[in-house]
Every structure is written in C-alpha cells, then in structure tokens.
Amino acid sequence: EQTDAHGILASYNMTSTTDGGVGDTDHLWDVDFSSANYALAGFSQENYIIHGRNDNRATTGITTVTKDNAGSAADSDENTLIVMGDQ
C-alpha cells in the first residue's frame, strides 16, 4: 500500500518499504544483489505505470516511482513488484 504508512503484504527478499513522497517507494532487500544490474517489473491496482529510478539503483535496494495515466506521480492502493537478478 502506497498511501500513509507503506506495508508489505507478502514478500521474498524484501525487508522494508518506506514512503519517499507521492508516488515514490523505497525498497530494501534482505539479501543484496551482486550488482545493480537486475530486472524490475511492476504493476498497480489502478493500472498506473511503475518504474525504478536509475539514479538510486543499488545492490541493497531501489526507489520505484508510480505514475498515473497522465504521467504525474501518484500513490496507488496496491502495487506489485518483481525483481530478478544474481545475488
């Protein structure tokens, strides 16, 4: 959930999420990736667009940005994130 306090409903290897502002969510991994070259895919309940911010992609976590259909940052009631890479 992106509104108010962020929460994780189910996860594998994600230790926490933090609100980074409207549309922004900071994600931290339990086991770090071996490099910042991992793949990320996501979708939101509102059919918004989710993408990773490459300016802060790290082996320890990433910030994702959710944008509405007009391209403006927006919070979503529920987002799903899939991240794949070498650990």
All heavy atoms as an XYZ file, in Angstrom:
647
protein
N       0.850     -1.178      0.000
C       0.000      0.000      0.000
C       0.891      1.235      0.000
O       1.826      1.339      0.768
C      -0.887     -0.031      1.241
C      -1.813      1.119      1.320
C      -2.723      1.009      2.533
O      -2.918     -0.094      3.056
O      -3.209      2.048      2.933
N       0.601      2.193     -0.874
C       1.436      3.381     -1.010
C       0.912      4.581     -0.242
O       1.613      5.568     -0.120
C       1.540      3.773     -2.487
C       2.824      3.346     -3.119
C       2.949      3.929     -4.501
O       2.006      3.952     -5.281
N       4.119      4.399     -4.808
N      -0.281      4.527      0.237
C      -0.819      5.670      0.960
C      -0.546      5.521      2.448
O      -0.561      4.423      2.981
C      -2.332      5.801      0.710
O      -2.960      4.576      1.034
C      -2.621      6.139     -0.744
N      -0.264      6.632      3.108
C       0.094      6.657      4.531
C       1.316      5.767      4.774
O       2.278      5.858      4.047
C      -1.105      6.259      5.408
C      -2.283      7.201      5.217
O      -2.039      8.418      5.095
O      -3.420      6.716      5.162
N       1.270      4.920      5.790
C       2.399      4.033      6.084
C       2.425      2.915      5.047
O       1.428      2.250      4.818
C       2.268      3.447      7.481
N       3.566      2.733      4.415
C       3.703      1.669      3.428
C       3.748      0.326      4.138
O       4.250      0.215      5.256
C       4.983      1.857      2.619
C       4.885      2.937      1.583
N       4.273      4.128      1.800
C       5.323      2.982      0.328
C       4.350      4.877      0.714
N       4.986      4.189     -0.196
N       3.282     -0.703      3.461
C       3.316     -2.031      4.046
C       3.579     -3.078      2.985
O       3.355     -2.853      1.802
N       4.070     -4.232      3.424
C       4.336     -5.358      2.536
C       3.325     -6.443      2.877
O       3.273     -6.915      4.014
C       5.774     -5.889      2.735
C       6.795     -4.798      2.453
C       6.010     -7.108      1.844
C       8.218     -5.180      2.819
N       2.511     -6.828      1.897
C       1.527     -7.876      2.124
C       2.162     -9.266      2.056
O       1.795    -10.161      2.811
C       0.384     -7.760      1.118
C      -0.403     -6.455      1.181
C      -1.460     -6.424      0.085
C      -1.037     -6.277      2.551
N       3.093     -9.461      1.136
C       3.824    -10.724      1.004
C       5.142    -10.392      0.311
O       5.193     -9.518     -0.544
C       3.035    -11.727      0.182
N       6.198    -11.079      0.711
C       7.476    -10.779      0.060
C       8.422    -11.966      0.128
O       8.301    -12.844      0.974
C       8.143     -9.571      0.708
O       8.886     -9.938      1.841
N       9.359    -11.924     -0.784
C      10.502    -12.812     -0.757
C      11.706    -11.915     -0.998
O      11.834    -11.320     -2.066
C      10.414    -13.892     -1.837
C      11.625    -14.785     -1.858
C      11.766    -15.790     -0.904
C      12.629    -14.601     -2.783
C      12.880    -16.592     -0.889
C      13.745    -15.404     -2.779
C      13.871    -16.401     -1.836
O      14.980    -17.194     -1.816
N      12.528    -11.752     -0.003
C      13.766    -10.977     -0.062
C      13.575     -9.465      0.061
O      14.506     -8.713     -0.163
C      14.581    -11.299     -1.330
C      16.014    -10.827     -1.188
O      16.604    -10.935     -0.125
N      16.571    -10.299     -2.245
N      12.407     -8.972      0.400
C      12.241     -7.547      0.651
C      12.033     -7.344      2.146
O      11.122     -7.917      2.730
C      11.056     -6.979     -0.126
C      10.991     -5.465     -0.045
S       9.671     -4.747     -1.030
C      10.136     -5.245     -2.662
N      12.902     -6.536      2.762
C      12.803     -6.358      4.211
C      11.919     -5.190      4.608
O      11.301     -5.216      5.652
C      14.188     -6.145      4.845
O      14.795     -5.005      4.260
C      15.065     -7.356      4.660
N      11.875     -4.139      3.750
C      11.062     -2.983      4.128
C      10.730     -2.122      2.927
O      11.404     -2.176      1.903
C      11.779     -2.134      5.180
O      12.920     -1.512      4.617
N       9.671     -1.339      3.089
C       9.314     -0.291      2.137
C       9.089      0.988      2.941
O       8.597      0.936      4.061
C       8.042     -0.627      1.348
O       6.964     -0.827      2.260
C       8.228     -1.851      0.485
N       9.473      2.111      2.354
C       9.338      3.401      3.016
C       8.751      4.403      2.035
O       9.105      4.399      0.856
C      10.718      3.906      3.500
O      11.338      2.911      4.291
C      10.588      5.184      4.294
N       7.892      5.269      2.527
C       7.301      6.309      1.702
C       8.350      7.366      1.400
O       8.893      7.995      2.299
C       6.120      6.934      2.448
C       5.333      7.914      1.612
O       5.768      8.254      0.499
O       4.270      8.341      2.070
N       8.625      7.570      0.101
C       9.590      8.574     -0.314
C       8.931      9.821     -0.870
O       9.592     10.661     -1.460
N       7.615      9.930     -0.733
C       6.866     11.053     -1.292
C       5.781     10.529     -2.207
O       5.645      9.320     -2.396
N       5.018     11.418     -2.809
C       3.921     10.995     -3.679
C       4.472     10.149     -4.822
O       5.340     10.578     -5.567
C       3.147     12.207     -4.243
C       2.086     11.756     -5.236
C       2.528     13.008     -3.118
N       3.987      8.920     -4.916
C       4.402      8.006     -5.976
C       5.720      7.291     -5.746
O       6.020      6.319     -6.433
N       6.533      7.746     -4.800
C       7.855      7.142     -4.554
C       7.795      6.130     -3.416
O       7.214      6.405     -2.364
C       8.886      8.203     -4.161
C       9.418      8.977     -5.344
O       8.819      8.896     -6.427
O      10.435      9.662     -5.177
N       8.419      4.981     -3.631
C       8.560      3.979     -2.584
C       9.997      3.496     -2.575
O      10.543      3.122     -3.613
C       7.614      2.773     -2.816
O       6.276      3.241     -2.898
C       7.734      1.769     -1.683
N      10.631      3.517     -1.418
C      11.981      2.989     -1.244
C      11.871      1.538     -0.792
O      11.165      1.239      0.170
C      12.742      3.804     -0.194
C      12.822      5.282     -0.555
O      13.080      5.574     -1.736
O      12.621      6.117      0.332
N      12.564      0.635     -1.488
C      12.535     -0.801     -1.188
C      13.933     -1.245     -0.762
O      14.913     -0.877     -1.408
C      12.148     -1.611     -2.432
C      10.904     -1.134     -3.097
N       9.655     -1.597     -2.754
C      10.701     -0.234     -4.091
C       8.746     -1.024     -3.514
N       9.357     -0.182     -4.333
N      14.023     -2.035      0.291
C      15.303     -2.594      0.722
C      15.244     -4.115      0.646
O      14.258     -4.729      1.055
C      15.643     -2.166      2.150
C      15.974     -0.695      2.331
C      16.254     -0.389      3.800
C      17.170     -0.304      1.477
N      16.325     -4.726      0.136
C      16.404     -6.180      0.001
C      16.993     -6.795      1.259
O      17.844     -6.204      1.913
C      17.276     -6.585     -1.193
C      17.122     -5.787     -2.448
C      18.126     -5.299     -3.217
C      15.918     -5.409     -3.119
N      17.629     -4.634     -4.299
C      16.271     -4.686     -4.263
C      14.563     -5.596     -2.850
C      15.328     -4.162     -5.149
C      13.627     -5.077     -3.729
C      14.012     -4.380     -4.862
N      16.593     -8.020      1.545
C      17.175     -8.794      2.646
C      18.556     -9.296      2.244
O      19.530     -9.112      2.954
C      16.253     -9.959      3.011
C      16.753    -10.756      4.188
O      17.410    -10.175      5.072
O      16.488    -11.966      4.230
N      18.646     -9.935      1.079
C      19.931    -10.387      0.531
C      20.250     -9.479     -0.648
O      19.458     -9.380     -1.598
C      19.852    -11.862      0.058
C      21.165    -12.288     -0.571
C      19.488    -12.773      1.225
N      21.383     -8.801     -0.581
C      21.763     -7.859     -1.635
C      21.975     -8.568     -2.967
O      22.382     -9.734     -3.014
C      23.052     -7.129     -1.264
C      22.899     -6.245     -0.042
O      21.748     -6.011      0.387
O      23.931     -5.809      0.484
N      21.723     -7.854     -4.052
C      22.059     -8.360     -5.376
C      23.565     -8.211     -5.587
O      24.213     -7.380     -4.952
C      21.276     -7.608     -6.451
C      19.834     -8.014     -6.525
C      18.863     -7.345     -5.797
C      19.437     -9.083     -7.312
C      17.531     -7.717     -5.846
C      18.111     -9.475     -7.373
C      17.154     -8.795     -6.635
N      24.131     -9.013     -6.493
C      25.581     -8.966     -6.718
C      25.999     -7.700     -7.458
O      27.161     -7.302     -7.408
C      26.043    -10.202     -7.491
O      25.437    -10.241     -8.772
N      25.060     -7.072     -8.166
C      25.303     -5.791     -8.841
C      23.962     -5.061     -8.938
O      22.918     -5.614     -8.583
C      25.899     -6.007    -10.236
O      24.900     -6.444    -11.136
N      24.002     -3.848     -9.442
C      22.763     -3.083     -9.625
C      22.105     -3.397    -10.970
O      21.148     -2.745    -11.359
C      23.053     -1.591     -9.508
N      22.604     -4.420    -11.659
C      22.074     -4.811    -12.965
C      21.037     -5.915    -12.816
O      21.233     -7.039    -13.248
C      23.205     -5.267    -13.885
C      24.189     -4.161    -14.149
O      23.792     -3.019    -14.330
N      25.455     -4.483    -14.159
N      19.918     -5.586    -12.183
C      18.825     -6.549    -12.038
C      17.606     -6.035    -12.792
O      17.498     -4.860    -13.120
C      18.484     -6.796    -10.563
C      18.402     -5.571     -9.694
C      17.263     -4.772     -9.674
C      19.468     -5.209     -8.879
C      17.189     -3.650     -8.862
C      19.401     -4.084     -8.073
C      18.261     -3.318     -8.073
O      18.189     -2.206     -7.267
N      16.689     -6.943    -13.084
C      15.473     -6.589    -13.826
C      14.346     -6.302    -12.852
O      14.225     -6.953    -11.815
C      15.087     -7.735    -14.751
N      13.513     -5.348    -13.201
C      12.415     -4.935    -12.349
C      11.147     -4.810    -13.190
O      11.179     -4.256    -14.283
C      12.769     -3.580    -11.730
C      11.739     -2.938    -10.833
C      12.419     -2.474     -9.564
C      11.088     -1.778    -11.526
N      10.053     -5.351    -12.679
C       8.750     -5.217    -13.339
C       7.707     -4.994    -12.260
O       7.831     -5.510    -11.151
C       8.425     -6.467    -14.144
N       6.695     -4.221    -12.577
C       5.657     -3.975    -11.588
C       4.362     -3.531    -12.207
O       4.315     -3.141    -13.374
N       3.304     -3.635    -11.435
C       2.011     -3.132    -11.866
C       1.252     -2.646    -10.649
O       1.550     -3.016     -9.519
C       1.215     -4.173    -12.655
C       0.900     -5.426    -11.904
C      -0.286     -5.548    -11.188
C       1.773     -6.497    -11.918
C      -0.581     -6.713    -10.500
C       1.478     -7.667    -11.234
C       0.305     -7.774    -10.521
N       0.264     -1.791    -10.882
C      -0.507     -1.231     -9.781
C      -1.978     -1.576     -9.941
O      -2.443     -1.892    -11.040
C      -0.336      0.280     -9.689
O      -1.169      0.925    -10.610
N      -2.691     -1.476     -8.856
C      -4.117     -1.761     -8.850
C      -4.878     -0.821     -9.790
O      -5.862     -1.199    -10.398
C      -4.647     -1.639     -7.429
C      -6.090     -2.011     -7.256
C      -6.504     -1.977     -5.800
O      -5.725     -1.658     -4.921
N      -7.746     -2.314     -5.533
N      -4.394      0.411     -9.926
C      -5.061      1.408    -10.762
C      -4.564      1.407    -12.200
O      -4.855      2.318    -12.956
C      -4.854      2.813    -10.166
C      -5.657      3.075     -8.920
C      -4.978      2.543     -7.656
O      -3.844      2.026     -7.736
O      -5.591      2.620     -6.596
N      -3.766      0.431    -12.596
C      -3.158      0.372    -13.927
C      -2.207      1.541    -14.176
O      -2.071      2.009    -15.296
C      -4.215      0.297    -15.035
C      -4.999     -0.984    -14.976
O      -4.432     -2.052    -14.740
N      -6.297     -0.900    -15.148
N      -1.591      2.037    -13.115
C      -0.577      3.069    -13.246
C       0.731      2.427    -13.715
O       0.873      1.212    -13.723
C      -0.334      3.765    -11.901
C      -1.469      4.621    -11.398
C      -1.487      5.039    -10.078
C      -2.512      5.023    -12.210
C      -2.508      5.835     -9.584
C      -3.540      5.822    -11.723
C      -3.535      6.222    -10.412
O      -4.534      7.003     -9.936
N       1.689      3.250    -14.065
C       2.998      2.784    -14.513
C       3.968      2.831    -13.333
O       4.024      3.822    -12.609
C       3.523      3.678    -15.656
C       2.569      3.604    -16.853
C       4.932      3.289    -16.050
C       2.809      4.681    -17.876
N       4.736      1.762    -13.150
C       5.743      1.708    -12.091
C       7.098      1.510    -12.748
O       7.258      0.642    -13.600
C       5.473      0.538    -11.127
C       4.081      0.660    -10.507
C       6.555      0.462    -10.049
C       3.649     -0.575     -9.751
N       8.064      2.313    -12.361
C       9.415      2.105    -12.871
C      10.428      2.402    -11.782
O      10.146      3.116    -10.819
C       9.689      2.939    -14.136
C       9.612      4.413    -13.936
N      10.678      5.165    -13.540
C       8.578      5.272    -14.084
C      10.315      6.429    -13.453
N       9.043      6.515    -13.770
N      11.607      1.819    -11.937
C      12.684      2.058    -10.985
C      13.428      3.325    -11.333
O      13.606      3.643    -12.502
N      13.829      4.050    -10.318
C      14.642      5.254    -10.539
C      16.090      4.818    -10.673
O      16.698      4.344     -9.731
C      14.472      6.226     -9.375
C      13.142      6.923     -9.395
C      13.013      7.963     -8.331
N      14.255      8.684     -8.108
C      14.522      9.356     -6.988
N      13.630      9.408     -6.024
N      15.655      9.983     -6.839
N      16.654      4.961    -11.859
C      18.022      4.518    -12.106
C      19.055      5.365    -11.379
O      20.185      4.941    -11.206
C      18.320      4.496    -13.604
C      17.664      3.307    -14.266
O      17.524      2.248    -13.670
N      17.237      3.485    -15.501
N      18.681      6.568    -10.930
C      19.653      7.428    -10.247
C      19.965      6.925     -8.837
O      20.916      7.391     -8.219
C      19.175      8.874    -10.193
C      17.876      9.055     -9.424
O      17.090      8.090     -9.324
O      17.647     10.167     -8.926
N      19.180      5.966     -8.325
C      19.491      5.436     -6.997
C      19.427      3.912     -6.947
O      19.330      3.328     -5.887
C      18.575      6.047     -5.930
C      17.180      5.469     -5.974
O      16.816      4.772     -6.910
N      16.398      5.749     -4.970
N      19.501      3.253     -8.100
C      19.518      1.794     -8.151
C      20.780      1.307     -7.447
O      21.876      1.773     -7.739
C      19.524      1.321     -9.597
C      19.477     -0.182     -9.755
C      19.550     -0.561    -11.213
N      18.330     -0.214    -11.918
C      17.497     -1.117    -12.408
N      17.744     -2.392    -12.272
N      16.413     -0.731    -13.040
N      20.606      0.397     -6.507
C      21.742     -0.103     -5.734
C      21.587     -1.596     -5.496
O      20.511     -2.157     -5.679
C      21.820      0.627     -4.386
N      22.655     -2.235     -5.086
C      22.596     -3.661     -4.768
C      21.719     -3.913     -3.548
O      21.169     -4.991     -3.394
C      23.996     -4.228     -4.496
O      24.582     -3.513     -3.406
C      24.884     -4.107     -5.729
N      21.548     -2.902     -2.698
C      20.792     -3.043     -1.443
C      19.322     -2.674     -1.557
O      18.542     -2.990     -0.668
C      21.420     -2.149     -0.361
O      21.449     -0.795     -0.843
C      22.828     -2.594     -0.032
N      18.925     -2.001     -2.649
C      17.532     -1.606     -2.804
C      17.358     -0.616     -3.944
O      18.306     -0.283     -4.644
N      16.122     -0.149     -4.093
C      15.797      0.781     -5.174
C      14.571      1.601     -4.777
O      13.775      1.172     -3.939
C      15.524      0.036     -6.496
C      15.507      0.991     -7.678
C      14.249     -0.794     -6.408
C      15.530      0.306     -9.026
N      14.435      2.756     -5.388
C      13.214      3.545     -5.271
C      12.413      3.362     -6.551
O      12.954      3.483     -7.651
C      13.522      5.038     -5.075
O      14.225      5.205     -3.855
C      12.244      5.869     -5.028
N      11.123      3.048     -6.397
C      10.243      2.984     -7.556
C       9.348      4.212     -7.565
O       9.077      4.803     -6.527
C       9.362      1.723     -7.545
O       8.604      1.679     -6.344
C      10.206      0.466     -7.694
N       8.918      4.583     -8.768
C       8.029      5.720     -8.952
C       6.765      5.210     -9.633
O       6.837      4.526    -10.656
C       8.690      6.811     -9.819
C       7.749      7.976    -10.021
C       9.993      7.261     -9.201
N       5.622      5.533     -9.069
C       4.329      5.185     -9.654
C       3.744      6.443    -10.280
O       3.689      7.488     -9.637
C       3.370      4.647     -8.575
O       3.994      3.541     -7.925
C       2.054      4.203     -9.180
N       3.347      6.339    -11.556
C       2.768      7.485    -12.256
C       1.402      7.116    -12.807
O       1.182      5.999    -13.260
C       3.688      7.932    -13.387
C       5.012      8.484    -12.863
C       5.826      9.100    -13.954
C       7.094      9.710    -13.367
N       7.872     10.389    -14.396
N       0.491      8.090    -12.775
C      -0.851      7.865    -13.313
C      -0.798      7.921    -14.846
O       0.258      8.126    -15.439
C      -1.856      8.856    -12.732
C      -1.566     10.305    -13.070
O      -0.819     10.590    -14.030
O      -2.093     11.179    -12.358
N      -1.944      7.741    -15.469
C      -2.000      7.689    -16.932
C      -1.647      9.010    -17.607
O      -1.351      9.025    -18.796
C      -3.380      7.200    -17.376
C      -3.625      5.787    -16.909
O      -2.732      4.964    -16.908
N      -4.844      5.501    -16.489
N      -1.645     10.109    -16.855
C      -1.237     11.412    -17.395
C       0.261     11.645    -17.216
O       0.792     12.657    -17.654
C      -2.023     12.530    -16.719
N       0.955     10.709    -16.529
C       2.390     10.837    -16.323
C       2.780     11.558    -15.048
O       3.949     11.851    -14.835
N       1.817     11.851    -14.177
C       2.101     12.534    -12.912
C       2.299     11.513    -11.796
O       1.646     10.461    -11.773
C       0.934     13.446    -12.534
O       0.743     14.433    -13.524
N       3.193     11.818    -10.863
C       3.412     10.940     -9.715
C       2.103     10.764     -8.955
O       1.370     11.725     -8.736
C       4.483     11.525     -8.798
N       1.810      9.511     -8.578
C       0.554      9.215     -7.895
C       0.731      8.018     -6.981
O       1.482      7.093     -7.299
C      -0.545      8.926     -8.913
N       0.050      8.046     -5.844
C       0.042      6.889     -4.950
C      -1.012      5.900     -5.423
O      -2.053      6.282     -5.945
C      -0.270      7.313     -3.510
C       0.901      8.006     -2.841
O       2.052      7.778     -3.257
O       0.660      8.777     -1.900
N      -0.734      4.632     -5.213
C      -1.647      3.561     -5.580
C      -2.050      2.798     -4.328
O      -1.267      2.695     -3.379
C      -0.956      2.615     -6.563
O      -1.742      1.483     -6.813
N      -3.259      2.264     -4.300
C      -3.691      1.464     -3.147
C      -2.864      0.189     -3.020
O      -2.610     -0.285     -1.920
C      -5.171      1.105     -3.250
C      -6.067      2.303     -2.987
O      -5.613      3.261     -2.327
O      -7.208      2.285     -3.455
N      -2.454     -0.376     -4.157
C      -1.658     -1.604     -4.104
C      -0.779     -1.717     -5.340
O      -1.248     -1.545     -6.465
C      -2.585     -2.822     -4.029
C      -1.851     -4.114     -3.799
C      -2.799     -5.277     -3.571
O      -3.820     -5.098     -2.893
O      -2.510     -6.357     -4.096
N       0.492     -1.988     -5.121
C       1.454     -2.228     -6.204
C       2.045     -3.609     -6.031
O       2.193     -4.100     -4.911
C       2.609     -1.215     -6.160
C       2.201      0.143     -6.660
O       1.178      0.296     -7.312
N       2.995      1.152     -6.372
N       2.406     -4.215     -7.139
C       3.131     -5.489     -7.132
C       4.463     -5.249     -7.830
O       4.503     -4.648     -8.903
C       2.334     -6.580     -7.863
O       1.092     -6.755     -7.188
C       3.098     -7.887     -7.885
N       5.535     -5.744     -7.232
C       6.872     -5.540     -7.760
C       7.583     -6.882     -7.863
O       7.543     -7.679     -6.920
C       7.656     -4.600     -6.839
C       9.029     -4.155     -7.303
C       8.909     -3.269     -8.527
C       9.738     -3.414     -6.175
N       8.213     -7.126     -9.002
C       9.009     -8.330     -9.222
C      10.408     -7.872     -9.601
O      10.578     -7.054    -10.509
C       8.420     -9.183    -10.351
C       6.981     -9.578    -10.047
C       9.295    -10.416    -10.625
C       6.233    -10.099    -11.249
N      11.403     -8.386     -8.895
C      12.800     -8.015     -9.170
C      13.592     -9.306     -9.303
O      13.524    -10.194     -8.448
C      13.365     -7.142     -8.029
C      14.788     -6.713     -8.362
C      12.484     -5.934     -7.788
N      14.353     -9.429    -10.409
C      15.125    -10.641    -10.676
C      16.561    -10.287    -11.004
O      16.816     -9.327    -11.724
C      14.517    -11.394    -11.852
C      13.094    -11.856    -11.627
S      12.273    -12.304    -13.150
C      11.855    -10.674    -13.790
N      17.487    -11.055    -10.441
C      18.891    -10.833    -10.721
C      19.751    -11.771     -9.913
O      19.268    -12.578     -9.111
N      21.050    -11.666    -10.114
C      22.030    -12.516     -9.430
C      22.299    -11.991     -8.036
O      22.471    -10.786     -7.846
C      23.324    -12.537    -10.253
C      24.338    -13.472     -9.667
O      23.997    -14.651     -9.460
O      25.467    -13.021     -9.410
N      22.323    -12.908     -7.070
C      22.613    -12.497     -5.685
C      23.865    -13.147     -5.182
O      24.228    -14.211     -5.504
C      21.449    -12.832     -4.772
C      20.246    -11.996     -5.107
C      19.061    -12.323     -4.242
O      18.604    -13.446     -4.211
N      18.555    -11.324     -3.534
